[in-house]
Amino acid sequence: MKFRTQILVLILLTSFGCSTAYNPGHIPPPESSPYKTGPSSQRHATQKPYKIKGVRYTPIASATGFVQKGIASWYGKKFHGRKTSNGETYNMYAMTAAHKTLPMNTWVEVDNLKNNRKIVVRINDRGPFVSGRIIDLSYKGATRLGIIGSGTGKVKVTALGRATSFSQKTKNPIAFKPVDYWKGNFTVQVGAFKVKANAQKYQNKLSKRYQNAHLVAFTDDRGIFYRVRIGRFTNLKDAIRFSKKIITQGVGTAFAVAE
């Protein structure tokens, strides 16, 4: 498995949503365990740059102040039950959406600029990858926004942040805080192996030179992988600097991830 030095923040991109008007293609499977929904969930999400149809997309590290106008589309039954980019199972009846670059699990307000309807949805997927489209809504979200019949609609997307509290009655988020992936608990990943013994051998080799060489097991539809990681950091920038440093010292590949 080939890795390039990238700014990462947990859970690699996997399959993504789209309206039925186009073929989504493929994005690599999740980097970590699925995000746990609910008011107490605080997991970061993967921010790995990726390429679709020759176009490179770089997820942003912070959603603070993010506002965007463009075309919204929706995706439904065809993708219901499939994995989303953050490892969840897509539910066409949930208030979620796909966006190309916003941090995963960011809640956004979507305003229909034609009928003045507004909804709040959580980003848990990547897409849409059609020119001019900026967000792919779930079937439920599109229904509430009033774009099911037309398939698309002109909207404004405003980032709200990560939900910090939810309504007891409706379970909808009622308070938010900015999403910022520069701060947190980070480490540097230097390899991934199908065979645990090979991962342990590499870990032992690295532990003679670097602190906190450790293994993290991850399971997806391909089986179990054993990821070899080095170091502990409290901010992303330090982890990125360290990853670049160890590459110059002979470590073949390295990239920062949140833990």
Backbone bond lengths (Angstrom), bond angles and torsions (degrees), N, CA, C in turn:
res aa  C-N    CA-C-N  psi(-1)  N-CA   C-N-CA  omega(-1)  CA-C   N-CA-C  phi
1 M - - - 1.457 - - 1.514 109.91 -
2 K 1.286 115.84 128.41 1.462 119.90 -175.28 1.512 110.55 -100.45
3 F 1.327 116.45 130.20 1.459 121.72 178.89 1.517 109.35 -120.80
4 R 1.295 118.10 143.79 1.452 123.11 174.00 1.511 108.64 -112.79
5 T 1.350 115.46 152.15 1.462 118.88 179.93 1.518 108.70 -65.65
6 Q 1.298 116.68 117.54 1.465 121.10 -177.63 1.520 109.08 -140.55
7 I 1.339 115.90 159.50 1.466 119.87 168.83 1.508 106.01 -79.73
8 L 1.344 115.22 115.24 1.454 119.44 -179.40 1.510 110.17 -120.98
9 V 1.250 115.82 151.63 1.448 119.68 170.24 1.510 108.60 -144.32
10 L 1.321 118.73 92.92 1.434 129.04 173.67 1.523 115.24 46.86
11 I 1.308 118.54 151.32 1.454 129.63 173.70 1.511 115.49 53.70
12 L 1.304 118.89 91.78 1.461 122.38 -179.47 1.520 110.22 -62.77
13 L 1.326 113.82 157.13 1.451 119.74 -178.99 1.515 110.95 -69.71
14 T 1.322 115.34 139.70 1.455 119.47 176.33 1.522 108.76 -123.46
15 S 1.313 118.84 -148.26 1.451 119.71 -179.72 1.509 110.30 -61.93
16 F 1.331 117.80 151.26 1.442 119.52 -173.56 1.512 110.65 -132.29
17 G 1.297 116.17 163.78 1.440 122.18 -175.04 1.505 112.70 -84.11
18 C 1.328 114.12 162.14 1.440 119.16 173.98 1.507 108.47 -165.95
19 S 1.304 118.32 162.17 1.447 120.16 172.64 1.519 107.62 -73.96
20 T 1.313 116.94 166.49 1.460 119.96 -175.67 1.515 112.34 -71.59
21 A 1.326 117.70 0.39 1.460 120.61 -176.32 1.528 113.64 -80.49
22 Y 1.318 117.57 -8.94 1.461 118.31 -178.79 1.514 112.20 -152.24
23 N 1.340 114.25 161.87 1.457 121.36 -178.26 1.527 109.67 -91.73
24 P 1.343 118.93 122.50 1.457 120.97 -173.95 1.520 115.42 -70.86
25 G 1.330 118.63 -28.06 1.465 119.20 -176.09 1.515 110.82 85.38
26 H 1.344 117.33 -136.03 1.459 119.93 -176.05 1.513 110.84 -151.10
27 I 1.328 116.25 141.73 1.456 123.63 173.67 1.518 106.64 -127.02
28 P 1.350 119.34 145.89 1.459 121.87 -178.28 1.532 113.65 -53.87
29 P 1.324 118.77 156.19 1.455 123.35 -177.05 1.525 113.27 -69.81
30 P 1.360 117.12 168.78 1.466 121.33 -175.37 1.515 113.79 -57.30
31 E 1.334 115.77 145.65 1.462 122.22 178.48 1.517 111.19 -81.76
32 S 1.325 117.65 -21.71 1.449 120.06 -174.50 1.508 110.23 -148.95
33 S 1.337 115.90 -174.11 1.450 120.28 -179.16 1.516 110.06 -67.12
34 P 1.350 118.44 153.41 1.445 121.15 -177.73 1.523 112.53 -56.46
35 Y 1.315 114.68 146.31 1.465 121.66 176.09 1.520 109.27 -64.15
36 K 1.314 118.31 136.64 1.458 122.39 179.26 1.520 108.72 -93.82
37 T 1.314 116.32 118.14 1.444 119.35 -177.58 1.517 110.86 -76.15
38 G 1.348 115.36 160.11 1.457 120.17 178.46 1.500 111.36 122.68
39 P 1.344 117.47 164.00 1.454 121.64 -174.35 1.515 115.51 -63.90
40 S 1.347 118.49 -22.11 1.458 120.15 -177.37 1.526 112.65 -92.61
41 S 1.326 116.68 -3.60 1.455 119.83 -176.95 1.523 111.09 -73.52
42 Q 1.336 116.46 131.53 1.463 120.51 -177.71 1.518 112.00 -131.29
43 R 1.322 117.90 18.29 1.462 119.65 -175.48 1.527 111.98 -71.14
44 H 1.320 114.90 140.54 1.452 120.05 172.62 1.527 108.52 -75.40
45 A 1.306 116.31 169.89 1.460 120.03 178.73 1.511 110.25 -131.14
46 T 1.319 114.83 158.03 1.449 119.76 -174.43 1.516 112.72 -64.18
47 Q 1.313 115.51 139.27 1.453 122.81 179.22 1.524 111.07 -123.49
48 K 1.297 118.04 29.78 1.463 121.16 -176.42 1.530 111.53 -70.76
49 P 1.332 117.54 128.78 1.471 120.15 173.14 1.525 109.73 -58.57
50 Y 1.317 117.62 147.54 1.456 121.08 -178.32 1.525 109.40 -148.36
51 K 1.325 116.03 165.96 1.457 120.93 -176.92 1.519 109.75 -126.77
52 I 1.325 116.43 131.86 1.457 122.96 177.25 1.525 108.34 -128.88
53 K 1.330 117.10 123.97 1.465 122.51 178.52 1.526 111.59 51.42
54 G 1.322 115.43 39.75 1.450 120.86 176.73 1.513 115.34 82.89
55 V 1.323 117.15 -2.38 1.466 121.38 179.54 1.520 109.08 -103.04
56 R 1.332 116.86 129.99 1.462 122.22 -178.82 1.520 110.10 -95.09
57 Y 1.325 115.98 132.10 1.459 122.58 179.30 1.527 109.27 -118.67
58 T 1.326 116.64 133.13 1.460 121.47 178.86 1.527 109.27 -119.70
59 P 1.333 118.30 105.92 1.461 121.25 178.42 1.527 111.31 -57.26
60 I 1.323 116.19 142.42 1.457 120.73 -179.50 1.523 110.28 -84.11
61 A 1.335 116.17 150.10 1.460 121.36 -176.05 1.519 112.54 -81.69
62 S 1.324 117.10 -23.56 1.459 120.25 -178.58 1.521 109.30 -136.80
63 A 1.334 116.31 137.77 1.462 121.17 179.62 1.521 111.89 -97.08
64 T 1.315 117.55 2.66 1.459 121.82 -177.09 1.532 110.90 -57.93
65 G 1.327 116.50 125.26 1.457 122.08 177.42 1.516 115.10 76.17
66 F 1.330 118.19 9.85 1.458 121.00 -176.49 1.526 111.22 -75.53
67 V 1.342 116.43 124.23 1.461 123.66 174.81 1.526 107.50 -138.75
68 Q 1.328 116.82 137.14 1.462 120.65 -176.35 1.528 109.60 -148.65
69 K 1.326 116.01 138.43 1.457 121.28 175.85 1.525 109.31 -115.43
70 G 1.327 115.26 142.77 1.453 119.87 179.98 1.513 110.45 171.66
71 I 1.322 115.84 -157.18 1.465 121.73 -176.93 1.532 111.35 -99.86
72 A 1.326 115.20 130.92 1.465 120.99 174.02 1.522 108.83 -99.41
73 S 1.329 116.05 143.30 1.460 122.18 173.16 1.519 107.32 -127.20
74 W 1.339 118.02 -172.25 1.466 118.92 -179.63 1.523 109.99 -148.69
75 Y 1.334 114.88 160.01 1.460 120.54 176.40 1.514 109.73 -137.18
76 G 1.316 116.47 146.63 1.462 119.36 -170.60 1.507 116.22 -139.43
77 K 1.324 116.40 -115.92 1.462 123.09 -168.14 1.515 113.71 -56.77
78 K 1.325 117.59 -39.12 1.465 120.68 -177.32 1.521 111.98 -58.29
79 F 1.340 116.87 -31.70 1.455 120.67 -175.99 1.529 113.24 -107.44
80 H 1.315 116.59 -0.51 1.472 121.33 -179.48 1.529 109.49 -60.98
81 G 1.330 117.13 125.61 1.456 121.69 179.96 1.517 114.65 93.49
82 R 1.332 117.75 -8.06 1.459 120.04 177.78 1.530 110.38 -85.86
83 K 1.322 115.45 164.16 1.454 120.51 178.94 1.526 110.85 -75.09
84 T 1.328 115.45 139.88 1.457 120.37 173.82 1.523 108.81 -93.87
85 S 1.333 116.16 178.58 1.458 120.23 -174.65 1.514 114.22 -66.67
86 N 1.336 118.44 -23.75 1.462 119.02 179.50 1.521 111.93 -98.40
87 G 1.343 117.06 11.11 1.455 120.88 175.04 1.509 115.36 95.39
88 E 1.327 117.38 -7.18 1.454 119.79 177.40 1.526 110.35 -75.13
89 T 1.316 116.23 169.87 1.455 121.82 173.11 1.520 108.29 -95.82
90 Y 1.322 116.53 125.91 1.458 119.55 -178.08 1.519 111.32 -65.11
91 N 1.331 115.17 129.02 1.458 122.91 178.02 1.520 107.45 -121.08
92 M 1.311 117.04 109.65 1.461 120.95 -176.23 1.527 112.64 -65.11
93 Y 1.338 116.56 -13.66 1.468 120.65 -179.89 1.525 112.50 -99.98
94 A 1.324 117.27 6.55 1.467 121.54 176.78 1.527 109.19 -98.63
95 M 1.327 116.14 161.13 1.466 121.11 -179.33 1.532 109.24 -90.91
96 T 1.323 115.15 78.58 1.465 121.57 -179.07 1.523 109.43 -130.89
97 A 1.328 115.26 174.17 1.457 119.54 -179.43 1.525 110.42 -160.23
98 A 1.329 115.01 165.49 1.462 122.45 175.45 1.521 109.09 -111.58
99 H 1.338 115.39 138.98 1.462 121.29 176.59 1.521 107.89 -141.34
100 K 1.308 117.20 148.70 1.463 120.57 -174.10 1.523 114.10 -72.88
101 T 1.343 118.68 -34.13 1.465 119.43 -171.04 1.529 116.27 -133.14
102 L 1.318 119.40 -12.86 1.463 119.62 179.99 1.524 110.73 -65.40
103 P 1.337 117.81 146.47 1.473 119.83 176.45 1.520 110.61 -57.77
104 M 1.323 115.60 140.09 1.451 119.83 177.39 1.528 110.93 -58.14
105 N 1.350 114.32 145.39 1.464 123.13 177.12 1.519 113.41 72.70
106 T 1.349 116.28 12.70 1.452 120.51 170.24 1.530 108.50 -76.09
107 W 1.314 116.54 130.97 1.462 120.71 172.77 1.518 107.91 -85.90
108 V 1.322 116.47 137.87 1.455 121.17 179.86 1.524 109.90 -131.12
109 E 1.326 114.83 149.75 1.458 120.34 171.22 1.518 107.54 -96.30
110 V 1.325 116.70 131.30 1.456 121.81 179.44 1.522 108.48 -116.02
111 D 1.325 116.27 118.44 1.467 122.16 -179.11 1.525 109.55 -103.77
112 N 1.328 117.33 124.98 1.458 121.97 173.34 1.535 107.25 -78.99
113 L 1.319 117.51 112.42 1.460 121.81 -174.07 1.520 113.37 -75.50
114 K 1.332 116.45 -4.79 1.462 120.29 179.02 1.524 112.13 -97.56
115 N 1.341 116.96 -42.92 1.475 119.02 -176.42 1.520 113.57 -113.70
116 N 1.352 117.24 1.90 1.470 123.55 176.58 1.535 114.27 67.27
117 R 1.323 117.44 15.39 1.466 119.02 173.77 1.525 109.43 -76.28
118 K 1.334 115.59 151.42 1.458 120.96 179.50 1.519 110.00 -133.38
119 I 1.324 116.32 143.57 1.463 121.11 174.04 1.524 108.72 -137.54
120 V 1.329 116.15 163.17 1.462 122.49 174.67 1.524 107.49 -123.05
121 V 1.333 116.84 123.90 1.462 121.78 -177.89 1.521 110.00 -132.78
122 R 1.334 115.79 160.19 1.465 121.27 179.63 1.523 109.88 -106.35
123 I 1.325 116.66 133.70 1.463 121.42 178.13 1.525 109.46 -77.48
124 N 1.331 116.50 119.30 1.462 120.58 177.36 1.524 112.22 -135.54
125 D 1.348 115.92 14.82 1.454 119.64 -174.91 1.529 109.73 -152.07
126 R 1.329 116.85 166.26 1.450 122.00 176.94 1.531 110.43 -109.11
127 G 1.318 116.20 143.99 1.449 123.23 -178.11 1.521 108.18 137.23
128 P 1.305 120.41 -177.66 1.476 127.56 -7.42 1.522 110.50 -83.53
129 F 1.319 116.56 149.82 1.457 121.08 -176.22 1.528 110.79 -107.14
130 V 1.325 114.47 51.70 1.457 122.92 174.99 1.519 106.48 -124.47
131 S 1.301 117.25 133.86 1.460 121.70 -176.45 1.520 112.00 -53.25
132 G 1.324 115.76 130.84 1.461 121.30 177.00 1.505 114.58 91.83
133 R 1.329 117.74 -18.53 1.464 120.47 -179.60 1.527 109.89 -90.01
134 I 1.314 116.46 133.57 1.465 119.61 -174.99 1.520 113.79 -111.91
135 I 1.333 118.39 -18.50 1.467 120.15 -178.89 1.519 109.03 -152.72
136 D 1.317 116.25 141.51 1.462 123.44 176.61 1.528 107.64 -112.06
137 L 1.305 117.16 114.58 1.459 121.80 -177.20 1.522 111.48 -90.93
138 S 1.319 115.28 153.40 1.461 119.65 170.80 1.530 108.61 -66.13
139 Y 1.310 116.24 164.41 1.470 120.88 178.31 1.536 110.94 -55.65
140 K 1.326 115.63 -43.59 1.466 119.43 -179.23 1.522 111.09 -65.27
141 G 1.319 116.62 -44.09 1.453 120.07 179.18 1.518 111.66 -61.67
142 A 1.336 116.50 -43.56 1.460 120.89 -179.88 1.522 111.20 -65.69
143 T 1.334 116.31 -35.67 1.464 120.46 178.00 1.522 110.52 -63.11
144 R 1.317 116.43 -47.12 1.455 120.62 -179.42 1.529 112.11 -66.64
145 L 1.334 115.74 -29.96 1.461 119.41 -179.69 1.531 112.10 -83.77
146 G 1.332 115.59 -14.69 1.464 120.18 176.66 1.513 115.31 83.27
147 I 1.350 117.24 34.14 1.465 118.68 179.51 1.528 113.12 -120.35
148 I 1.320 117.93 12.50 1.463 120.50 -179.58 1.519 111.36 -61.04
149 G 1.311 116.58 -49.17 1.457 120.56 -176.65 1.512 113.54 -63.06
150 S 1.306 116.89 -46.43 1.466 121.31 -178.05 1.521 112.37 -78.56
151 G 1.325 116.50 -25.19 1.467 121.10 -179.70 1.515 113.34 89.59
152 T 1.323 116.87 -28.19 1.455 121.72 178.85 1.529 109.67 -143.23
153 G 1.326 115.66 167.97 1.452 120.16 177.60 1.516 110.92 -165.82
154 K 1.325 117.25 150.51 1.463 122.22 178.52 1.530 108.55 -77.56
155 V 1.337 116.24 126.64 1.461 120.24 -174.40 1.525 111.53 -137.50
156 K 1.317 114.27 166.56 1.460 121.65 168.29 1.520 107.39 -119.80
157 V 1.322 116.23 129.31 1.463 122.40 179.54 1.522 108.52 -107.03
158 T 1.333 116.38 124.56 1.463 121.71 178.80 1.517 109.09 -123.04
159 A 1.333 117.44 122.10 1.460 121.19 -179.82 1.523 110.54 -72.14
160 L 1.329 116.80 132.44 1.459 122.76 177.99 1.519 112.05 -102.03
161 G 1.331 116.46 -32.00 1.459 121.02 -179.56 1.510 112.30 116.83
162 R 1.327 115.42 -162.98 1.464 121.27 177.39 1.523 108.95 -87.49
163 A 1.319 117.00 136.60 1.463 120.67 -179.11 1.524 110.75 -69.51
164 T 1.329 116.78 132.84 1.467 121.84 179.54 1.522 112.49 -109.76
165 S 1.336 117.25 -19.08 1.465 120.27 175.76 1.522 109.42 -153.02
166 F 1.348 114.63 154.77 1.452 121.20 -175.61 1.524 110.34 -128.95
167 S 1.313 115.50 151.44 1.462 120.79 177.66 1.516 110.23 -67.95
168 Q 1.328 117.27 131.78 1.463 121.61 177.66 1.524 110.73 -63.18
169 K 1.331 116.10 -32.56 1.464 120.90 -174.94 1.524 112.13 -83.46
170 T 1.329 116.75 -52.41 1.461 120.44 -174.55 1.524 114.10 -95.95
171 K 1.343 116.67 -15.93 1.473 123.12 -175.79 1.524 112.17 68.52
172 N 1.327 117.50 8.55 1.459 121.02 177.53 1.518 110.12 -80.83
173 P 1.336 118.33 149.93 1.467 120.23 178.75 1.525 110.55 -68.05
174 I 1.326 116.07 141.06 1.460 120.18 -179.14 1.522 112.67 -125.84
175 A 1.321 117.78 -8.26 1.471 121.19 176.87 1.522 108.46 -145.28
176 F 1.329 116.11 148.67 1.456 121.17 -174.54 1.522 110.82 -138.34
177 K 1.327 115.30 160.46 1.455 121.14 171.22 1.520 107.54 -133.93
178 P 1.342 118.47 153.88 1.457 120.83 -177.53 1.521 112.42 -58.54
179 V 1.317 116.20 144.42 1.465 121.96 174.98 1.519 107.88 -92.55
180 D 1.319 116.43 118.92 1.460 121.05 -178.95 1.521 108.76 -141.14
181 Y 1.337 115.98 112.07 1.454 120.53 -175.66 1.517 113.91 -92.48
182 W 1.340 116.65 10.11 1.460 118.01 177.92 1.515 112.16 -79.42
183 K 1.343 117.34 -22.01 1.456 121.05 -179.55 1.527 109.80 -112.50
184 G 1.332 116.27 145.80 1.458 120.11 179.69 1.517 110.62 149.62
185 N 1.316 116.57 -156.44 1.467 122.19 178.05 1.517 108.54 -108.89
186 F 1.341 115.68 119.31 1.460 120.92 -174.72 1.523 111.70 -127.61
187 T 1.321 114.11 159.22 1.451 121.94 173.88 1.523 107.48 -145.85
188 V 1.338 117.11 -177.20 1.467 120.95 -179.13 1.521 109.06 -123.96
189 Q 1.322 116.23 124.63 1.457 121.23 178.64 1.523 110.10 -91.84
190 V 1.342 115.65 133.47 1.469 120.30 -176.10 1.522 113.09 -122.21
191 G 1.319 117.75 -2.22 1.454 118.69 179.21 1.513 112.06 179.23
192 A 1.330 116.26 162.72 1.464 122.23 177.08 1.523 108.30 -144.83
193 F 1.335 116.89 134.11 1.455 121.82 -173.82 1.527 111.06 -132.34
194 K 1.324 115.87 144.49 1.454 121.05 172.86 1.523 110.77 -78.56
195 V 1.328 116.02 -31.82 1.467 121.06 -178.86 1.529 109.09 -96.70
196 K 1.314 116.50 120.33 1.463 120.61 -175.46 1.522 112.26 -62.28
197 A 1.327 117.08 -37.48 1.463 120.67 -179.11 1.528 111.33 -61.49
198 N 1.314 116.60 -36.69 1.464 120.25 177.72 1.526 111.36 -68.37
199 A 1.320 115.39 -37.97 1.461 119.92 177.70 1.529 110.64 -65.76
200 Q 1.337 115.97 -41.44 1.466 119.98 179.68 1.526 111.42 -66.27
201 K 1.323 116.23 -36.60 1.457 120.59 178.58 1.531 110.32 -63.25
202 Y 1.340 116.12 -42.98 1.457 120.42 179.09 1.532 110.88 -68.80
203 Q 1.316 115.95 -38.52 1.464 120.72 177.05 1.527 110.83 -60.19
204 N 1.323 117.08 -46.35 1.463 121.61 -179.57 1.528 111.53 -62.33
205 K 1.320 115.93 -39.29 1.464 120.81 178.63 1.534 110.45 -63.00
206 L 1.326 116.41 -44.60 1.463 121.16 -178.13 1.524 112.27 -71.16
207 S 1.334 116.63 -32.08 1.467 120.37 -176.95 1.533 111.98 -65.77
208 K 1.322 117.19 -18.93 1.458 120.58 178.02 1.528 111.43 -75.06
209 R 1.328 115.33 -17.26 1.463 119.83 -176.00 1.538 113.05 -118.59
210 Y 1.347 116.60 -29.41 1.461 120.55 -175.43 1.526 111.54 -125.86
211 Q 1.308 115.94 152.02 1.466 121.22 178.82 1.525 110.69 -81.62
212 N 1.324 113.39 150.21 1.461 121.85 174.54 1.533 114.02 55.08
213 A 1.317 116.51 48.71 1.462 120.25 170.19 1.527 106.86 -78.12
214 H 1.309 117.82 123.93 1.467 120.16 -174.32 1.525 111.53 -146.46
215 L 1.336 115.42 164.94 1.462 122.26 179.29 1.516 110.48 -108.77
216 V 1.318 115.12 145.41 1.463 121.82 173.61 1.523 107.22 -131.66
217 A 1.323 117.19 121.25 1.465 121.22 179.35 1.522 109.84 -86.03
218 F 1.323 115.82 141.69 1.457 121.19 178.61 1.521 109.05 -140.74
219 T 1.328 116.15 135.50 1.459 121.43 -178.86 1.517 110.77 -118.73
220 D 1.337 116.75 131.66 1.453 120.64 170.50 1.522 107.92 -137.08
221 D 1.332 117.43 -163.91 1.459 119.43 -175.52 1.528 113.30 -68.25
222 R 1.334 116.96 -10.29 1.471 120.39 177.13 1.520 112.48 -91.31
223 G 1.342 117.30 -11.23 1.451 121.19 -178.64 1.518 111.81 122.76
224 I 1.332 115.94 -158.68 1.460 121.79 -177.75 1.524 110.15 -97.30
225 F 1.338 115.85 135.21 1.454 122.38 174.22 1.517 109.19 -120.53
226 Y 1.322 116.25 143.70 1.467 121.52 178.72 1.529 108.16 -111.90
227 R 1.326 115.57 110.90 1.458 121.86 -175.75 1.519 110.04 -93.27
228 V 1.308 114.70 133.38 1.467 120.55 179.63 1.523 107.84 -100.48
229 R 1.339 115.79 127.32 1.459 120.85 -176.12 1.527 110.69 -133.74
230 I 1.346 114.78 155.69 1.465 120.89 -177.80 1.522 109.73 -132.40
231 G 1.342 115.65 137.39 1.457 120.58 168.49 1.509 116.20 85.22
232 R 1.339 114.55 163.23 1.467 123.20 174.46 1.519 108.06 -133.49
233 F 1.339 116.31 132.73 1.455 120.70 -179.10 1.524 109.74 -138.95
234 T 1.325 116.15 152.73 1.461 120.44 -179.45 1.519 112.65 -102.26
235 N 1.327 117.10 -0.20 1.460 119.10 173.15 1.528 109.58 -148.36
236 L 1.304 115.17 154.26 1.456 121.61 -173.21 1.525 112.76 -66.66
237 K 1.325 117.29 -37.19 1.454 120.37 -177.14 1.527 111.79 -60.97
238 D 1.340 117.20 -41.37 1.465 120.03 178.31 1.525 110.91 -64.31
239 A 1.327 115.77 -38.98 1.465 119.90 179.35 1.519 110.86 -65.72
240 I 1.317 116.76 -39.05 1.467 120.25 178.56 1.524 110.74 -66.19
241 R 1.325 116.14 -43.58 1.472 119.73 178.80 1.523 111.07 -60.42
242 F 1.340 115.64 -41.98 1.459 119.90 179.91 1.528 110.76 -65.00
243 S 1.335 117.41 -40.75 1.460 120.48 179.95 1.526 110.98 -61.63
244 K 1.328 116.21 -40.37 1.467 119.50 178.54 1.534 110.83 -67.32
245 K 1.337 115.67 -37.85 1.463 120.72 -178.82 1.524 111.44 -63.73
246 I 1.332 116.97 -46.46 1.463 118.62 -175.45 1.528 111.93 -72.14
247 I 1.326 117.26 -23.36 1.463 119.51 173.90 1.529 109.87 -65.19
248 T 1.330 115.87 -40.76 1.471 119.63 178.08 1.521 111.45 -68.15
249 Q 1.336 116.66 -19.18 1.458 121.49 -179.86 1.529 112.28 -91.91
250 G 1.311 116.50 4.01 1.450 119.63 174.53 1.512 116.48 110.96
251 V 1.342 118.12 -5.07 1.465 120.05 175.59 1.519 107.11 -74.14
252 G 1.316 116.63 123.41 1.464 120.79 -171.65 1.514 115.81 -57.94
253 T 1.318 116.77 -51.67 1.452 121.20 -179.10 1.526 109.50 -135.89
254 A 1.317 116.53 148.11 1.462 120.63 179.70 1.524 109.30 -161.94
255 F 1.324 116.01 139.98 1.463 119.66 175.33 1.527 109.11 -151.79
256 A 1.331 115.32 150.85 1.459 121.78 -177.28 1.525 110.77 -80.18
257 V 1.326 116.13 138.84 1.465 122.07 175.67 1.522 109.12 -137.38
258 A 1.311 115.78 153.72 1.465 120.54 174.26 1.522 108.77 -86.07
259 E 1.348 115.51 150.09 1.460 118.96 178.43 1.517 110.13 -116.44
